[in-house]
């Protein structure tokens, strides 16, 4: 699917205008987009980016994309990011790369969000991909129990949580913000908005991977083209 992701990233450039401040997402597809931004800048376009992770910041520097700290920006015109799952209403599951808190902060602060994916990420319903929930390490077992209750209340299937481990397998993965990730096996999330609301009410949950009402565009890459879809106005 690498060519499909490349095509999706390239199509996202159609939404980029000179002088924009861009939210730069995390993950492999977002990094393809950042590399393309570097080419646009070398050709004379003026852009700057707000990174959603340390890895994204490193990628942007590698491609000479100017960065600005989130606390110093007055407007983010467009955020471009990937997703783990997308449903027909443009609800998303994100967080496979453990950057969901910072990704959501930047997406929520942006005028628009564009999601770049390949067709395998498009789903009729969310939930096959385990739902990441970023939690404070303090009282994590108590928080995990409350998360399970919230998932059961919102009628998710297969409710189970697993503490994500770091790549070395030496202990829990620690996010850029110093938190842990609980991956929740939901199988099916019948009402993403309800699940999101219940999770957000739990002390100890820093953020969850359900992105509701944030994506304005979904760009789906195929091996030979990409399709830009825009959310229908209510």
C-alpha positions as CSV (number, residue, x, y, z in Angstrom):
1,X,0.0,0.0,0.0
2,X,3.0,2.3,-0.1
3,X,2.1,3.8,-3.4
4,X,-1.5,4.3,-2.2
5,X,-0.2,6.2,0.8
6,X,2.1,8.3,-1.4
7,X,-0.8,9.2,-3.7
8,X,-2.9,10.2,-0.7
9,X,-0.1,12.4,0.7
10,X,0.4,14.0,-2.7
11,X,-3.3,14.8,-3.1
12,X,-3.3,16.5,0.3
13,X,-1.0,19.2,-1.2
14,X,-4.1,20.4,-3.1
15,X,-5.4,21.8,0.2
16,X,-2.1,23.6,1.0
17,X,-1.7,27.3,0.2
18,X,1.3,29.6,0.4
19,X,1.8,31.1,3.8
20,X,-0.1,28.5,5.7
21,X,0.7,27.2,9.2
22,X,0.1,23.4,9.1
23,X,-0.4,20.9,11.9
24,X,1.9,18.0,11.1
25,X,0.6,14.6,12.0
26,X,2.5,11.6,13.1
27,X,3.1,8.2,11.5
28,X,4.3,6.9,8.2
29,X,1.7,8.5,6.0
30,X,2.1,11.9,7.6
31,X,5.8,11.6,7.2
32,X,5.3,11.1,3.4
33,X,3.3,14.3,3.4
34,X,6.1,16.1,5.3
35,X,8.7,15.0,2.8
36,X,6.5,16.5,0.0
37,X,6.2,19.7,1.9
38,X,10.0,19.9,2.0
39,X,9.9,19.8,-1.8
40,X,7.3,22.6,-2.0
41,X,9.4,24.7,0.3
42,X,12.5,24.2,-1.8
43,X,10.5,25.4,-4.8
44,X,9.7,28.6,-3.0
45,X,6.5,28.0,-1.1
46,X,6.4,29.6,2.4
47,X,5.0,27.2,5.0
48,X,5.6,26.4,8.7
49,X,4.5,23.4,10.7
50,X,3.3,22.6,14.2
51,X,4.5,19.0,15.0
52,X,2.4,16.6,17.0
53,X,5.3,14.4,18.2
54,X,9.0,14.5,18.7
55,X,9.3,12.0,15.8
56,X,7.3,14.4,13.6
57,X,9.5,17.3,14.6
58,X,12.6,15.3,13.7
59,X,11.1,14.4,10.3
60,X,10.3,18.0,9.6
61,X,13.8,19.1,10.4
62,X,15.2,16.4,8.1
63,X,13.2,17.9,5.2
64,X,13.8,21.5,6.2
65,X,10.2,22.3,7.1
66,X,10.3,25.3,9.5
67,X,8.6,24.6,12.8
68,X,6.8,26.8,15.3
69,X,6.0,25.8,18.9
70,X,2.2,25.3,19.6
71,X,2.3,28.0,22.3
72,X,3.6,30.6,19.8
73,X,1.1,30.0,17.0
74,X,-1.9,32.2,16.6
75,X,-3.6,30.1,13.9
76,X,-3.3,26.6,12.4
77,X,-4.9,26.7,9.0
78,X,-4.9,22.9,8.3
79,X,-3.7,19.8,10.0
80,X,-2.8,16.8,7.9
81,X,-2.6,13.4,9.7
82,X,-3.2,9.7,9.2
83,X,-5.7,7.4,11.0
84,X,-6.0,3.8,12.0
85,X,-9.7,3.6,11.1
86,X,-12.2,5.9,9.4
87,X,-16.0,5.4,9.3
88,X,-18.4,6.9,6.7
89,X,-19.1,9.8,9.1
90,X,-15.4,10.6,9.2
91,X,-15.1,9.5,12.8
92,X,-11.6,8.2,13.4
93,X,-9.6,5.9,15.6
94,X,-6.1,7.2,16.1
95,X,-3.3,6.5,18.4
96,X,-1.5,3.5,16.9
97,X,1.6,5.5,17.1
98,X,1.0,6.7,20.7
99,X,0.7,10.4,19.8
100,X,-3.1,10.8,20.1
101,X,-3.1,13.4,22.9
102,X,-0.9,15.9,21.0
103,X,-2.5,15.0,17.7
104,X,-6.0,15.8,19.1
105,X,-4.8,19.1,20.6
106,X,-3.5,20.3,17.3
107,X,-6.4,19.0,15.2
108,X,-8.9,20.6,17.6
109,X,-7.1,23.9,17.3
110,X,-7.0,23.8,13.5
111,X,-9.4,25.4,11.1
112,X,-9.6,22.1,9.2
113,X,-8.2,18.6,9.4
114,X,-7.4,16.4,6.5
115,X,-6.9,12.7,7.0
116,X,-4.7,10.7,4.6
117,X,-5.2,7.0,4.4
118,X,-5.2,4.0,2.1
119,X,-8.4,2.1,1.4
120,X,-7.7,-0.5,4.1
121,X,-8.4,2.1,6.8
122,X,-11.9,2.8,5.6
123,X,-14.4,0.8,7.7
124,X,-18.2,0.5,7.9
125,X,-17.9,0.6,11.7
126,X,-15.1,1.5,14.1
127,X,-13.6,-0.9,16.5
128,X,-11.6,-3.7,14.7
129,X,-8.5,-1.7,15.5
130,X,-7.9,-1.6,19.3
131,X,-8.9,1.8,20.7
132,X,-5.9,3.5,22.3
133,X,-6.5,5.4,25.5
134,X,-3.8,7.6,27.0
135,X,-3.8,7.4,30.8
136,X,-1.9,8.9,33.7
137,X,0.3,6.2,35.4
138,X,-1.1,7.1,38.8
139,X,-3.9,4.7,39.8
140,X,-3.8,3.1,36.3
141,X,-5.6,-0.1,37.4
142,X,-8.5,2.0,38.8
143,X,-8.6,4.0,35.6
144,X,-8.5,0.8,33.5
145,X,-11.5,-0.6,35.4
146,X,-13.5,2.6,34.8
147,X,-12.6,2.4,31.1
148,X,-13.9,-1.1,30.9
149,X,-17.2,0.0,32.5
150,X,-17.5,2.8,30.0
151,X,-16.9,0.5,27.1
152,X,-19.5,-1.9,28.4
153,X,-22.0,0.9,29.0
154,X,-21.7,2.0,25.4
155,X,-22.2,-1.6,24.2
156,X,-18.7,-2.1,22.7
157,X,-17.9,-5.8,22.1
158,X,-15.0,-7.8,23.4
159,X,-14.1,-5.2,26.1
160,X,-10.5,-5.9,27.3
161,X,-7.5,-3.6,27.9
162,X,-3.8,-4.2,27.4
163,X,-1.0,-2.0,28.6
164,X,1.1,-1.2,25.6
165,X,4.8,-2.1,25.9
166,X,7.8,-0.2,24.5
167,X,9.5,-1.6,21.4
168,X,12.3,-3.0,23.5
169,X,9.9,-5.0,25.6
170,X,11.4,-3.7,28.8
171,X,8.3,-2.0,30.2
172,X,5.4,0.2,29.4
173,X,5.5,2.5,26.4
174,X,5.8,6.1,27.7
175,X,4.3,8.8,25.5
176,X,5.9,12.1,24.7
177,X,3.7,13.6,27.5
178,X,4.9,11.0,30.1
179,X,1.7,8.8,30.0
180,X,0.8,5.2,29.3
181,X,-1.3,3.7,26.6
182,X,-4.1,1.2,27.2
183,X,-5.2,-0.6,24.0
184,X,-8.8,-1.5,24.3
185,X,-10.2,-4.5,22.4
186,X,-13.6,-3.3,21.4
187,X,-14.2,-5.2,18.2
188,X,-17.2,-3.0,17.4
189,X,-18.0,0.6,18.7
190,X,-21.7,1.0,17.8
191,X,-21.9,4.7,19.0
192,X,-18.5,6.4,18.8
193,X,-19.8,9.7,20.1
194,X,-21.3,8.0,23.3
195,X,-18.1,6.0,23.9
196,X,-16.0,9.1,23.5
197,X,-18.1,11.1,25.9
198,X,-18.0,8.4,28.6
199,X,-14.2,8.0,28.3
200,X,-13.7,11.7,28.5
201,X,-15.5,11.8,31.9
202,X,-13.0,9.4,33.6
203,X,-10.3,11.0,35.8
204,X,-7.0,9.5,34.8
205,X,-7.9,9.4,31.1
206,X,-5.7,12.1,29.5
207,X,-7.3,11.5,26.1
208,X,-8.7,8.7,23.9
209,X,-8.2,7.8,20.3
210,X,-11.8,8.5,19.1
211,X,-11.6,11.7,17.0
212,X,-15.3,12.8,16.6
213,X,-16.3,15.7,14.3
214,X,-12.7,16.8,13.6
215,X,-12.0,15.6,10.1
216,X,-13.2,17.9,7.3
217,X,-11.5,15.9,4.6
218,X,-10.6,12.2,4.1
219,X,-8.1,11.5,1.3
220,X,-8.1,7.9,0.3
221,X,-5.1,6.7,-1.7
222,X,-5.2,3.9,-4.3
223,X,-2.3,2.5,-6.3
224,X,-3.0,4.8,-9.2
225,X,-4.9,7.8,-7.8
226,X,-6.3,9.4,-4.7
227,X,-9.8,10.6,-3.9
228,X,-10.5,13.7,-1.7
229,X,-13.8,13.4,0.2
230,X,-15.2,16.4,2.1
231,X,-17.6,16.0,5.0
232,X,-21.2,17.0,4.2
233,X,-22.5,20.1,5.9
234,X,-25.1,19.4,8.6
